[in-house]
Amino acid sequence: MLTGKQKSYLRSEAHHLKPLFQVGKLGVNENLVEQIDDVLEKRELIKVSILQNCEMDKKDVAEMLSEKANAHVVQIIGSIIVLYKESLENKKIQLP
């Protein structure tokens, strides 16, 4: 579990990032989760955009992605979800 200070730090690190993935009408599927998991291993911190035609609630999408990819939800702002997962091989971010 991330502390408030760690989440604040990760939010500031994610500020300049562009969303790498989009969740659309089909919602969250296994292929999307696998790709997100792979990218999280390389980058540790990513943004995911939820399109307007997505039928799922953004909180449900965030919960499902974090559960299946074993990641932490740092922030949900508007239609953007920020996810963090500590990398095993490519550790770049040092949490406070």
Backbone as CSV, one residue per row, in Angstrom:
resi,resn,N_x,N_y,N_z,CA_x,CA_y,CA_z,C_x,C_y,C_z
1,MET,0.837,-1.186,0.000,0.000,0.000,0.000,0.882,1.249,0.000
2,LEU,0.498,2.216,-0.785,1.259,3.460,-0.883,0.803,4.459,0.175
3,THR,1.752,5.190,0.733,1.417,6.241,1.689,1.004,7.498,0.925
4,GLY,0.454,8.474,1.626,0.050,9.730,1.006,1.229,10.463,0.389
5,LYS,2.368,10.428,1.091,3.574,11.097,0.597,4.067,10.444,-0.699
6,GLN,4.008,9.103,-0.752,4.432,8.381,-1.956,3.489,8.675,-3.124
7,LYS,2.186,8.705,-2.850,1.222,9.011,-3.910,1.431,10.423,-4.444
8,SER,1.691,11.359,-3.548,1.939,12.735,-3.953,3.171,12.818,-4.853
9,TYR,4.215,12.109,-4.476,5.442,12.078,-5.277,5.168,11.474,-6.655
10,LEU,4.430,10.368,-6.691,4.128,9.701,-7.968,3.234,10.570,-8.851
11,ARG,2.298,11.306,-8.246,1.458,12.221,-9.026,2.314,13.283,-9.699
12,SER,3.301,13.805,-8.973,4.168,14.832,-9.567,5.029,14.235,-10.682
13,GLU,5.456,12.994,-10.517,6.248,12.319,-11.555,5.401,12.029,-12.795
14,ALA,4.119,11.754,-12.604,3.233,11.384,-13.713,2.670,12.586,-14.453
15,HIS,2.861,13.771,-13.900,2.240,14.969,-14.464,2.557,15.167,-15.951
16,HIS,3.788,14.937,-16.348,4.204,15.194,-17.730,3.938,14.021,-18.676
17,LEU,3.506,12.874,-18.154,3.294,11.689,-18.987,2.025,11.815,-19.828
18,LYS,2.064,11.185,-21.002,0.883,11.093,-21.859,0.275,9.694,-21.670
19,PRO,-1.046,9.574,-21.794,-1.673,8.250,-21.673,-1.159,7.287,-22.752
20,LEU,-0.792,6.086,-22.326,-0.275,5.084,-23.259,-1.360,4.130,-23.750
21,PHE,-2.402,3.959,-22.958,-3.468,3.024,-23.305,-4.813,3.714,-23.202
22,GLN,-5.774,3.168,-23.959,-7.140,3.669,-23.910,-8.081,2.507,-23.645
23,VAL,-9.027,2.727,-22.757,-10.053,1.728,-22.480,-11.326,2.231,-23.148
24,GLY,-11.838,1.442,-24.075,-12.997,1.866,-24.849,-14.226,1.025,-24.585
25,LYS,-15.012,0.832,-25.624,-16.299,0.155,-25.528,-16.167,-1.279,-25.008
26,LEU,-15.085,-1.943,-25.381,-14.907,-3.337,-24.958,-14.498,-3.468,-23.492
27,GLY,-14.090,-2.389,-22.879,-13.706,-2.428,-21.473,-12.334,-3.057,-21.276
28,VAL,-12.150,-3.684,-20.135,-10.866,-4.290,-19.774,-10.877,-5.747,-20.210
29,ASN,-9.887,-6.126,-21.050,-9.763,-7.518,-21.455,-8.353,-8.021,-21.134
30,GLU,-8.139,-9.317,-21.291,-6.863,-9.933,-20.917,-5.693,-9.368,-21.720
31,ASN,-5.904,-9.104,-23.003,-4.843,-8.567,-23.856,-4.379,-7.200,-23.345
32,LEU,-5.322,-6.352,-22.999,-5.005,-5.028,-22.464,-4.224,-5.152,-21.152
33,VAL,-4.665,-6.040,-20.279,-4.001,-6.230,-18.984,-2.563,-6.713,-19.182
34,GLU,-2.360,-7.643,-20.108,-1.005,-8.149,-20.384,-0.097,-7.031,-20.891
35,GLN,-0.605,-6.218,-21.805,0.198,-5.116,-22.339,0.521,-4.093,-21.252
36,ILE,-0.445,-3.762,-20.428,-0.216,-2.810,-19.335,0.812,-3.368,-18.357
37,ASP,0.709,-4.657,-18.051,1.658,-5.292,-17.132,3.084,-5.229,-17.689
38,ASP,3.233,-5.495,-18.987,4.554,-5.440,-19.630,5.138,-4.026,-19.584
39,VAL,4.317,-3.027,-19.890,4.796,-1.647,-19.901,5.110,-1.172,-18.474
40,LEU,4.318,-1.596,-17.504,4.596,-1.232,-16.118,5.939,-1.798,-15.656
41,GLU,6.295,-2.972,-16.143,7.590,-3.558,-15.794,8.732,-2.705,-16.340
42,LYS,8.516,-2.098,-17.499,9.566,-1.281,-18.115,9.582,0.153,-17.591
43,ARG,8.395,0.733,-17.328,8.315,2.158,-16.981,7.952,2.442,-15.533
44,GLU,7.285,1.537,-14.872,6.816,1.644,-13.481,5.619,2.575,-13.289
45,LEU,5.498,3.634,-14.073,4.430,4.611,-13.895,3.819,4.943,-15.249
46,ILE,2.499,4.743,-15.396,1.842,5.023,-16.677,0.479,5.682,-16.443
47,LYS,-0.024,6.267,-17.516,-1.379,6.807,-17.525,-2.224,5.993,-18.498
48,VAL,-3.490,5.770,-18.120,-4.456,5.071,-18.964,-5.659,5.992,-19.122
49,SER,-6.086,6.185,-20.366,-7.216,7.050,-20.658,-8.483,6.206,-20.832
50,ILE,-9.593,6.703,-20.303,-10.880,6.026,-20.473,-11.701,6.834,-21.467
51,LEU,-12.080,6.196,-22.552,-12.845,6.872,-23.594,-14.298,7.054,-23.170
52,GLN,-14.978,7.991,-23.817,-16.372,8.285,-23.469,-17.303,7.104,-23.754
53,ASN,-16.948,6.271,-24.739,-17.835,5.153,-25.076,-17.626,3.932,-24.176
54,CYS,-16.765,4.038,-23.176,-16.565,2.947,-22.225,-17.796,2.856,-21.327
55,GLU,-18.362,1.656,-21.238,-19.601,1.480,-20.489,-19.363,1.268,-18.999
56,MET,-18.098,1.009,-18.617,-17.771,0.772,-17.207,-17.471,2.094,-16.502
57,ASP,-17.683,2.121,-15.201,-17.339,3.284,-14.388,-15.810,3.364,-14.262
58,LYS,-15.278,4.583,-14.224,-13.824,4.748,-14.190,-13.198,4.134,-12.935
59,LYS,-13.914,4.159,-11.824,-13.386,3.544,-10.596,-13.325,2.023,-10.732
60,ASP,-14.316,1.443,-11.398,-14.315,-0.005,-11.631,-13.177,-0.404,-12.561
61,VAL,-12.943,0.407,-13.596,-11.844,0.145,-14.528,-10.513,0.204,-13.787
62,ALA,-10.330,1.225,-12.968,-9.085,1.383,-12.213,-8.862,0.210,-11.267
63,GLU,-9.917,-0.192,-10.573,-9.818,-1.307,-9.633,-9.472,-2.603,-10.365
64,MET,-10.132,-2.833,-11.505,-9.892,-4.049,-12.269,-8.464,-4.098,-12.819
65,LEU,-7.986,-2.972,-13.363,-6.623,-2.921,-13.890,-5.589,-3.131,-12.786
66,SER,-5.797,-2.491,-11.651,-4.826,-2.621,-10.567,-4.812,-4.036,-10.000
67,GLU,-5.980,-4.655,-9.921,-6.071,-6.027,-9.427,-5.373,-7.014,-10.353
68,LYS,-5.714,-6.941,-11.635,-5.195,-7.918,-12.592,-3.720,-7.707,-12.917
69,ALA,-3.235,-6.465,-12.856,-1.832,-6.184,-13.169,-0.982,-6.056,-11.900
70,ASN,-1.592,-6.279,-10.731,-0.891,-6.148,-9.440,-0.225,-4.783,-9.310
71,ALA,-0.945,-3.745,-9.662,-0.414,-2.377,-9.625,-1.204,-1.557,-8.606
72,HIS,-0.703,-0.367,-8.307,-1.369,0.557,-7.403,-2.013,1.678,-8.212
73,VAL,-3.228,2.041,-7.839,-3.861,3.213,-8.442,-3.347,4.428,-7.682
74,VAL,-2.634,5.293,-8.383,-2.081,6.496,-7.768,-3.128,7.595,-7.755
75,GLN,-3.842,7.713,-8.882,-4.778,8.830,-9.018,-5.781,8.530,-10.118
76,ILE,-7.004,9.001,-9.916,-8.011,9.023,-10.980,-8.436,10.480,-11.089
77,ILE,-8.121,11.077,-12.221,-8.485,12.481,-12.411,-9.147,12.618,-13.781
78,GLY,-10.395,13.041,-13.775,-11.149,13.108,-15.023,-11.305,11.711,-15.590
79,SER,-10.844,11.518,-16.808,-10.926,10.196,-17.433,-9.541,9.558,-17.545
80,ILE,-8.621,9.974,-16.676,-7.250,9.453,-16.699,-6.962,8.713,-15.396
81,ILE,-6.391,7.520,-15.534,-5.971,6.721,-14.379,-4.444,6.660,-14.393
82,VAL,-3.832,6.903,-13.245,-2.379,6.784,-13.107,-2.098,5.505,-12.321
83,LEU,-1.299,4.615,-12.915,-0.960,3.339,-12.285,0.536,3.256,-12.000
84,TYR,0.887,2.622,-10.871,2.284,2.420,-10.496,2.491,0.973,-10.085
85,LYS,3.586,0.404,-10.559,3.986,-0.932,-10.140,5.501,-0.957,-10.083
86,GLU,6.040,-1.338,-8.937,7.491,-1.393,-8.777,8.058,-2.463,-9.699
87,SER,9.058,-2.086,-10.481,9.677,-2.996,-11.436,10.666,-3.914,-10.723
88,LEU,10.742,-5.138,-11.181,11.692,-6.080,-10.597,13.081,-5.919,-11.204
89,GLU,13.148,-5.598,-12.506,14.430,-5.534,-13.209,14.841,-4.117,-13.605
90,ASN,13.883,-3.225,-13.844,14.182,-1.879,-14.351,13.796,-0.797,-13.358
91,LYS,14.246,-0.909,-12.136,13.845,0.040,-11.090,14.389,1.428,-11.383
92,LYS,13.475,2.395,-11.584,13.847,3.768,-11.922,13.381,4.763,-10.859
93,ILE,12.238,4.488,-10.246,11.633,5.436,-9.320,11.973,5.038,-7.885
94,GLN,12.538,6.000,-7.146,12.824,5.802,-5.729,11.715,6.510,-4.935
95,LEU,10.899,5.740,-4.247,9.815,6.330,-3.461,10.357,6.931,-2.174
96,PRO,9.779,8.056,-1.737,10.211,8.669,-0.477,9.806,7.829,0.721
